[in-house]
């Protein structure tokens, strides 16, 4: 496990290689796969927005190499440098939109199967 839903979010990762599952827990179905990400993807934007807790579980599916960044310090730098903050928010929004679309597709698929 890299992190769990509900835990404090204070970091993020650039995945260099490997595969990571983003999952959410459902009482009836257990862990539900939302999306799988890999090399070149960013993992974790919850450190950027209150309440600064993870919204998914992240679990390595295989040996995974990543670069770790402290999000808390970067968030402070964005407060000091609004141009940096604006650039970061634009990039974060792109990733979040992809994750939102992946979640939507999973919900539609589950609904189509009667789940």
Secondary structure, DSSP 8 states (H G I E B T S, - for coil): --B-TTSB--EEEEEEESEEEEEEEETTTEEEEEEEEETT-EE--GGGSTT-B-SSEEEESS--EEEEEEHHHHHHHHHH-HHHHHHHHHHHHHHHHHHHHHHHHHHHHHHHTT-
